[in-house]
């Protein structure tokens, strides 16, 4: 059935995007969905009622409902590692036991936040959050988006093992009033632990008598943190079933809760829970993450789109594309199906993007007149995030909407160099405002969309073995030097280290 349905989908004639609104006057109504302060508009894509219906049916043929239910039931959906994927439980959507444990760990984190606010760890004015990958991208993006109206503490997020990054982070911090959050699921991540050791040295050199007393450990391996020297009262655990790139809802979000306050962190969770419930309970034809995944699948597998561009027309969301690159490409950049057979086509597109209006003067030339098919996603907020004249925000939104219209409409010209072919697809996500609740809903949308895409591609989005080989080779070089490598690698090692 699955192969037959997919063959029927690919055999459908590709519709003329510019003509679709004339063919179907109700198009905007059935191709928009609103949830959690977000409005999703897919009307500028190539979807027709028939095509979307077939794609939704394909998702069900491939077990969407069963796999979604398994995800929220705590089943071992991460089959290669034999464990569940329970980031939903951090938001209150999962089994009763998992939700209760997440709540207990959140309460532990809140208690530590309250203790720090009360001065239990001495004077604290600065927070250095050390992590890498999901342990850093989530907190960094959230702090950048939500702290512009003020933060209770100065926060710097360090991920790169390059000492320049660490030096920049602590340049204006006082070691004696700095608290350090070390975020590592295993508490063995090489880059993170190197940065943590260097920060301890920086605090020692700065006159801090007990630098380990200024460390907060955020980890799923609390025993490793204790071995490293962190007192158990300053360890904030999270569940082994919460993957790194899905972990900002757990204790990895500690700097957000500390700097912005517990109410903001709780609103973030509540917004995500609204999207989770929508994903679990809404009918397919109005299910935002599922519809978005079906559209993704069509462009990648049927039309051969190799990339997807994402442009946030809001400076507060300037790090969103970075965050989504990891979420989508680490989750679905796979070549093996759930049954162990090779994938018979492309999986995740390359996620890339930038910030409007900057990107218009940098990469939009290719989007409008280049030869690549690039589905584009625009994200904007109705409310502005600054106190300047409203003319700034009006110009920003006008440009956002104009780009989507121009991509679709195009323009004819007797001069080929000045002609715009049009017929180029885009999606618009319009937020009421960039608040913790709405940002929580947006991020949960992307997580659930990523999962729905994995269902359509019949892959496991929760393992990440592709990141391990490079780490293993790096360890080998560190231990043995230029030994048994290709001539190029050996020459590079000898040139750099002698």
C-alpha positions as CSV (number, residue, x, y, z in Angstrom):
1,X,0.0,0.0,0.0
2,X,2.8,2.5,0.9
3,X,4.7,2.0,-2.3
4,X,1.5,2.2,-4.4
5,X,0.4,5.4,-2.6
6,X,3.8,7.0,-3.1
7,X,3.8,6.1,-6.7
8,X,0.4,7.8,-7.1
9,X,1.7,10.9,-5.3
10,X,4.8,11.2,-7.6
11,X,2.6,10.6,-10.7
12,X,0.4,13.6,-9.9
13,X,1.0,16.6,-12.1
14,X,2.9,19.3,-10.3
15,X,0.4,22.2,-9.8
16,X,1.1,25.7,-11.0
17,X,1.7,27.5,-7.7
18,X,0.7,30.9,-9.1
19,X,-2.7,29.6,-10.3
20,X,-3.7,27.8,-7.2
21,X,-5.5,30.6,-5.5
22,X,-7.7,31.1,-8.6
23,X,-8.4,27.4,-8.8
24,X,-9.3,27.1,-5.1
25,X,-10.7,30.4,-3.5
26,X,-10.9,28.7,-0.1
27,X,-7.3,27.7,-0.2
28,X,-6.2,30.1,2.6
29,X,-8.9,28.7,5.0
30,X,-7.9,25.0,4.8
31,X,-4.2,25.6,4.6
32,X,-3.9,27.7,7.7
33,X,-3.9,26.5,11.3
34,X,-3.6,28.5,14.6
35,X,-2.4,27.1,17.9
36,X,-0.5,28.5,20.9
37,X,-0.3,32.1,19.6
38,X,1.1,30.9,16.3
39,X,-0.5,31.1,12.8
40,X,0.8,28.6,10.2
41,X,0.1,29.6,6.6
42,X,1.0,26.9,3.9
43,X,-1.1,28.4,1.2
44,X,2.0,29.5,-0.9
45,X,3.1,25.8,-1.2
46,X,2.2,23.4,-4.0
47,X,-0.3,21.6,-1.8
48,X,-3.7,20.8,-3.3
49,X,-6.5,19.1,-1.4
50,X,-5.9,15.8,-3.2
51,X,-2.1,16.0,-2.8
52,X,-2.2,16.8,0.9
53,X,-4.9,14.1,1.5
54,X,-2.6,11.5,-0.1
55,X,0.4,12.6,1.9
56,X,-1.6,12.4,5.1
57,X,-2.7,9.0,4.1
58,X,0.9,8.0,3.4
59,X,1.9,9.1,6.9
60,X,-0.8,6.8,8.3
61,X,0.3,4.0,6.0
62,X,3.7,4.3,7.6
63,X,2.4,4.1,11.1
64,X,2.1,7.7,12.1
65,X,-0.6,7.3,14.8
66,X,0.9,4.2,16.3
67,X,4.4,5.8,16.4
68,X,3.1,9.0,17.8
69,X,1.3,7.2,20.5
70,X,4.4,5.1,21.3
71,X,6.4,8.3,21.6
72,X,4.1,9.7,24.3
73,X,3.6,6.4,26.0
74,X,7.2,6.0,27.0
75,X,7.8,3.1,24.6
76,X,11.4,2.4,23.5
77,X,11.0,4.4,20.2
78,X,14.8,4.9,20.1
79,X,15.3,1.4,19.0
80,X,19.0,1.4,18.2
81,X,19.7,2.5,21.8
82,X,16.8,0.7,23.4
83,X,15.2,3.6,25.2
84,X,12.3,6.0,25.2
85,X,12.4,9.6,24.0
86,X,10.6,11.4,26.9
87,X,11.3,15.1,26.3
88,X,7.5,15.5,26.2
89,X,7.2,14.4,29.8
90,X,9.3,17.5,30.7
91,X,6.3,19.5,29.5
92,X,3.7,17.3,31.1
93,X,2.9,15.1,28.2
94,X,3.8,11.5,28.8
95,X,3.3,8.6,31.2
96,X,2.1,9.5,34.7
97,X,5.4,8.2,36.2
98,X,7.6,10.0,33.8
99,X,5.7,13.3,34.1
100,X,5.9,13.0,37.9
101,X,9.6,12.4,37.8
102,X,10.1,15.4,35.5
103,X,8.0,17.5,37.9
104,X,10.1,16.4,40.9
105,X,13.3,17.3,39.1
106,X,11.9,20.6,38.1
107,X,11.0,21.3,41.7
108,X,14.6,20.5,42.7
109,X,15.8,23.0,40.1
110,X,13.4,25.6,41.3
111,X,14.6,25.1,44.9
112,X,18.2,25.7,43.8
113,X,17.1,28.8,41.8
114,X,15.4,30.1,45.0
115,X,18.5,29.3,47.1
116,X,20.8,31.2,44.8
117,X,18.4,34.1,44.7
118,X,18.5,34.1,48.5
119,X,22.3,34.2,48.6
120,X,23.0,30.6,49.7
121,X,26.0,30.4,47.3
122,X,27.2,33.9,48.1
123,X,27.0,36.9,45.9
124,X,26.2,35.9,42.3
125,X,26.1,38.4,39.4
126,X,27.3,36.3,36.5
127,X,26.5,32.9,35.1
128,X,28.8,31.0,32.7
129,X,26.9,28.1,31.1
130,X,29.3,25.5,29.6
131,X,28.0,22.9,27.2
132,X,28.0,21.9,23.6
133,X,25.4,20.8,21.0
134,X,22.0,20.7,22.5
135,X,23.4,21.5,25.9
136,X,24.3,24.9,24.7
137,X,22.3,25.7,21.6
138,X,19.0,25.7,23.4
139,X,19.9,27.9,26.4
140,X,21.9,30.3,24.2
141,X,19.0,30.7,21.8
142,X,16.4,31.2,24.6
143,X,18.6,33.7,26.5
144,X,19.2,35.7,23.3
145,X,15.5,35.7,22.4
146,X,13.9,36.3,25.9
147,X,16.4,38.4,27.9
148,X,16.3,41.6,25.9
149,X,13.8,43.2,28.4
150,X,16.3,42.4,31.2
151,X,17.9,39.5,32.9
152,X,18.4,39.0,36.6
153,X,22.0,37.8,36.0
154,X,24.6,38.3,33.3
155,X,24.7,35.0,31.3
156,X,27.4,33.8,28.9
157,X,27.0,30.5,27.1
158,X,30.3,28.8,26.0
159,X,30.3,25.8,23.7
160,X,33.4,26.0,21.5
161,X,36.5,24.4,23.0
162,X,38.5,27.3,21.3
163,X,39.9,29.3,24.2
164,X,39.0,32.5,22.4
165,X,35.3,31.7,23.0
166,X,35.9,31.1,26.7
167,X,38.1,34.2,27.0
168,X,35.4,36.3,25.4
169,X,32.8,34.9,27.7
170,X,34.5,35.7,31.0
171,X,36.3,38.9,29.9
172,X,34.0,41.2,31.9
173,X,33.0,38.8,34.7
174,X,34.3,38.8,38.2
175,X,35.4,35.3,39.3
176,X,34.2,35.9,42.8
177,X,30.7,36.6,41.7
178,X,30.5,34.1,38.9
179,X,28.5,30.8,39.0
180,X,29.3,28.1,36.5
181,X,26.7,25.7,35.1
182,X,28.4,22.6,33.5
183,X,25.9,20.9,31.2
184,X,26.7,17.5,29.9
185,X,24.4,14.5,29.7
186,X,27.2,12.0,30.4
187,X,29.5,14.5,32.2
188,X,32.3,13.2,30.1
189,X,32.0,15.4,27.0
190,X,35.6,16.3,26.1
191,X,35.1,19.9,25.0
192,X,32.7,20.7,27.9
193,X,35.0,19.2,30.5
194,X,38.1,21.0,29.1
195,X,36.2,24.3,29.3
196,X,35.0,23.6,32.8
197,X,38.6,22.8,34.0
198,X,39.8,26.1,32.4
199,X,37.0,28.1,34.2
200,X,38.0,26.5,37.5
201,X,41.6,27.6,36.8
202,X,40.3,31.1,36.0
203,X,38.4,31.3,39.2
204,X,41.4,30.0,41.2
205,X,43.6,32.6,39.7
206,X,41.0,35.2,40.5
207,X,41.1,34.4,44.2
208,X,38.2,32.1,44.6
209,X,39.1,29.7,47.5
210,X,36.5,27.0,46.6
211,X,35.9,27.1,42.9
212,X,34.1,23.7,42.9
213,X,31.6,25.3,45.3
214,X,30.6,27.6,42.5
215,X,29.8,24.7,40.1
216,X,26.3,23.6,39.2
217,X,26.1,20.3,37.3
218,X,23.3,19.6,34.8
219,X,23.5,16.0,33.8
220,X,21.9,12.6,33.4
221,X,24.9,11.0,35.1
222,X,25.0,12.6,38.6
223,X,27.5,10.0,39.9
224,X,30.0,11.3,37.3
225,X,29.5,14.9,38.5
226,X,30.1,13.8,42.1
227,X,33.3,12.0,41.1
228,X,34.4,15.2,39.3
229,X,34.0,17.2,42.5
230,X,30.5,18.7,42.5
231,X,28.5,18.4,45.7
232,X,25.3,16.5,45.2
233,X,23.2,19.4,46.5
234,X,24.4,21.4,43.4
235,X,23.6,18.6,40.9
236,X,20.5,19.0,38.8
237,X,19.8,15.6,37.1
238,X,17.6,14.9,34.1
239,X,16.3,11.7,32.6
240,X,18.5,9.4,30.5
241,X,15.5,9.3,28.1
242,X,15.8,13.0,27.2
243,X,18.1,13.5,24.3
244,X,20.6,16.3,24.2
245,X,19.0,18.3,21.4
246,X,15.6,17.9,23.1
247,X,16.9,18.8,26.6
248,X,16.3,22.5,27.1
249,X,13.0,21.7,28.8
250,X,15.0,19.8,31.5
251,X,17.6,21.1,33.9
252,X,19.6,22.1,30.9
253,X,17.3,25.1,30.9
254,X,18.7,26.1,34.4
255,X,20.3,29.3,33.2
256,X,17.0,30.4,31.6
257,X,15.1,29.7,34.8
258,X,17.7,31.5,36.9
259,X,18.2,34.5,34.7
260,X,14.7,35.1,33.6
261,X,12.8,33.7,36.6
262,X,10.8,30.6,37.3
263,X,7.6,32.0,35.8
264,X,9.3,32.5,32.5
265,X,10.6,28.9,32.4
266,X,7.2,27.6,33.4
267,X,5.5,29.5,30.7
268,X,8.0,28.1,28.2
269,X,7.0,24.6,29.3
270,X,3.3,25.4,29.2
271,X,3.5,26.8,25.6
272,X,5.3,23.6,24.5
273,X,2.6,21.5,26.2
274,X,-0.1,23.3,24.2
275,X,1.7,22.3,21.0
276,X,2.2,18.7,22.2
277,X,-1.5,18.3,22.9
278,X,-2.3,19.8,19.5
279,X,0.0,17.2,17.9
280,X,-1.5,14.4,19.9
281,X,-5.2,15.2,19.6
282,X,-5.8,17.3,16.4
283,X,-7.2,15.7,13.3
284,X,-4.6,15.2,10.5
285,X,-5.9,17.9,8.3
286,X,-5.4,20.5,11.0
287,X,-2.3,19.0,12.7
288,X,0.4,21.7,12.2
289,X,3.5,19.5,12.8
290,X,2.1,16.7,10.6
291,X,1.1,19.0,7.8
292,X,4.5,20.7,7.8
293,X,6.2,17.3,7.7
294,X,4.1,16.1,4.7
295,X,5.0,19.3,2.8
296,X,8.7,18.7,3.7
297,X,8.5,15.1,2.5
298,X,6.9,16.1,-0.8
299,X,9.5,18.8,-1.6
300,X,12.5,16.5,-0.6
301,X,11.3,13.2,-2.0
302,X,9.1,14.1,-4.9
303,X,10.6,17.4,-6.2
304,X,14.2,16.9,-5.1
305,X,14.7,19.9,-2.9
306,X,18.0,19.4,-1.1
307,X,17.8,22.4,1.3
308,X,15.2,24.3,3.3
309,X,15.7,28.0,4.0
310,X,14.5,29.5,7.3
311,X,14.4,33.3,7.8
312,X,13.3,34.9,11.0
313,X,12.1,38.5,10.5
314,X,12.8,39.2,14.1
315,X,16.2,39.9,15.7
316,X,15.1,38.1,18.8
317,X,15.1,34.8,16.8
318,X,18.4,35.3,15.1
319,X,19.8,32.0,16.6
320,X,16.7,29.9,15.7
321,X,18.3,28.6,12.4
322,X,21.4,27.5,14.3
323,X,19.2,25.7,16.9
324,X,17.1,24.0,14.2
325,X,20.1,22.9,12.2
326,X,21.0,20.5,15.0
327,X,17.5,19.5,15.7
328,X,16.6,18.6,12.2
329,X,19.9,17.4,10.7
330,X,21.2,15.4,13.7
331,X,17.8,13.8,14.1
332,X,17.0,12.9,10.5
333,X,20.3,13.0,8.7
334,X,20.3,9.2,8.4
335,X,20.8,6.6,5.7
336,X,19.3,3.5,7.5
337,X,15.6,2.7,8.1
338,X,14.1,1.4,11.3
339,X,14.4,-2.2,9.9
340,X,18.1,-1.8,9.2
341,X,17.8,-1.5,5.4
342,X,19.3,1.4,3.5
343,X,17.1,4.4,2.8
344,X,16.1,4.5,-0.9
345,X,16.2,8.2,-1.3
346,X,17.0,11.5,0.5
347,X,16.1,12.1,4.1
348,X,16.6,15.4,5.9
349,X,17.2,18.4,3.7
350,X,20.0,20.8,4.7
351,X,18.5,23.3,7.1
352,X,20.0,26.8,6.7
353,X,18.9,30.4,7.2
354,X,19.4,33.8,8.5
355,X,17.7,37.0,9.7
356,X,15.5,39.3,7.6
357,X,16.1,41.9,6.3
358,X,19.9,41.1,6.3
359,X,19.4,38.0,4.3
360,X,17.5,39.8,1.5
361,X,20.8,41.6,0.7
362,X,22.9,38.4,0.9
363,X,21.2,35.2,-0.3
364,X,17.8,36.0,-1.7
365,X,19.3,36.5,-5.2
366,X,19.6,32.7,-5.4
367,X,16.1,32.2,-4.0
368,X,14.4,34.4,-6.5
369,X,16.5,33.8,-9.7
370,X,18.7,30.8,-9.0
371,X,18.3,27.4,-10.4
372,X,17.7,25.6,-7.1
373,X,14.3,24.6,-5.6
374,X,14.5,25.9,-2.1
375,X,11.3,25.8,0.0
376,X,11.5,28.9,2.3
377,X,10.0,29.4,5.8
378,X,9.4,32.9,7.1
379,X,8.9,33.6,10.8
380,X,7.7,36.9,12.2
381,X,6.0,38.4,15.2
382,X,3.1,40.8,15.2
383,X,4.4,42.6,18.3
384,X,7.8,44.3,18.1
385,X,10.5,43.7,20.5
386,X,11.9,47.2,21.0
387,X,11.0,50.6,22.1
388,X,11.9,52.5,18.9
389,X,9.4,53.9,16.4
390,X,6.9,51.4,15.0
391,X,8.1,52.3,11.6
392,X,11.0,49.8,12.1
393,X,8.7,46.9,12.8
394,X,6.2,47.9,10.0
395,X,9.1,47.9,7.5
396,X,10.3,44.6,8.8
397,X,6.9,42.9,8.4
398,X,6.2,44.5,5.0
399,X,9.5,43.1,3.8
400,X,8.7,39.6,5.2
401,X,5.3,39.5,3.5
402,X,6.6,41.0,0.2
403,X,9.3,38.3,-0.1
404,X,6.8,35.5,0.1
405,X,4.6,37.2,-2.4
406,X,7.5,37.8,-4.8
407,X,8.8,34.2,-4.6
408,X,5.3,33.0,-5.6
409,X,4.3,35.6,-8.1
410,X,7.5,36.3,-9.9
411,X,7.6,38.9,-12.7
412,X,8.0,38.7,-16.5
413,X,10.4,40.9,-18.3
414,X,11.8,41.2,-21.9
415,X,15.2,41.3,-20.3
416,X,15.9,37.7,-19.0
417,X,18.3,39.1,-16.4
418,X,15.5,41.1,-14.8
419,X,12.8,38.3,-15.0
420,X,11.6,36.5,-11.9
421,X,10.2,33.0,-12.7
422,X,8.0,32.9,-9.6
423,X,6.3,29.7,-8.6
424,X,8.7,29.3,-5.6
425,X,7.1,28.0,-2.4
426,X,7.2,29.5,1.0
427,X,5.5,29.0,4.4
428,X,4.8,31.8,6.9
429,X,4.6,31.3,10.7
430,X,3.3,34.5,12.3
431,X,3.6,34.7,16.1
432,X,1.5,37.0,18.2
433,X,4.7,37.9,20.1
434,X,8.1,36.4,21.1
435,X,7.2,35.4,24.6
436,X,8.3,32.3,26.6
437,X,4.9,30.6,26.0
438,X,4.9,31.2,22.2
439,X,8.5,30.4,21.8
440,X,7.9,27.1,23.7
441,X,5.0,26.3,21.3
442,X,7.2,27.1,18.3
443,X,10.1,24.9,19.4
444,X,7.7,22.1,20.3
445,X,6.2,22.5,16.8
446,X,9.6,21.9,15.3
447,X,10.4,18.9,17.5
448,X,7.1,17.2,16.6
449,X,7.5,18.1,13.0
450,X,11.0,16.5,13.0
451,X,9.4,13.3,14.5
452,X,6.6,13.3,11.9
453,X,9.2,13.6,9.2
454,X,11.1,10.6,10.6
455,X,7.8,8.6,10.4
456,X,7.4,9.5,6.8
457,X,11.0,8.5,6.1
458,X,10.8,5.4,8.3
459,X,13.9,6.3,10.2
460,X,14.9,6.7,13.9
461,X,15.3,10.4,14.7
462,X,16.6,9.8,18.2
463,X,20.1,8.3,17.8
464,X,23.1,10.2,16.6
465,X,25.9,7.8,15.9
466,X,27.2,10.0,13.0
467,X,28.9,12.3,15.5
468,X,31.0,9.6,17.2
469,X,33.6,8.6,14.6
470,X,35.2,12.0,14.4
471,X,35.4,12.1,18.2
472,X,37.0,8.7,18.3
473,X,39.6,9.7,15.7
474,X,40.3,12.9,17.7
475,X,40.9,10.8,20.8
476,X,43.3,8.6,18.9
477,X,45.3,11.5,17.6
478,X,45.5,13.0,21.1
479,X,46.8,9.7,22.5
480,X,49.0,8.4,19.7
481,X,49.8,11.3,17.4
482,X,50.1,10.9,13.6
483,X,49.9,7.2,13.5
484,X,48.1,5.0,10.9
485,X,46.3,7.8,9.3
486,X,46.1,8.9,5.6
487,X,49.1,11.0,4.4
488,X,47.1,14.2,4.4
489,X,46.0,13.9,8.0
490,X,49.4,12.9,9.2
491,X,51.0,15.8,7.4
492,X,48.5,18.3,9.0
493,X,49.2,16.9,12.5
494,X,53.0,17.1,12.0
495,X,52.7,20.7,10.6
496,X,50.5,21.8,13.6
497,X,52.3,20.0,16.4
498,X,55.8,19.3,15.1
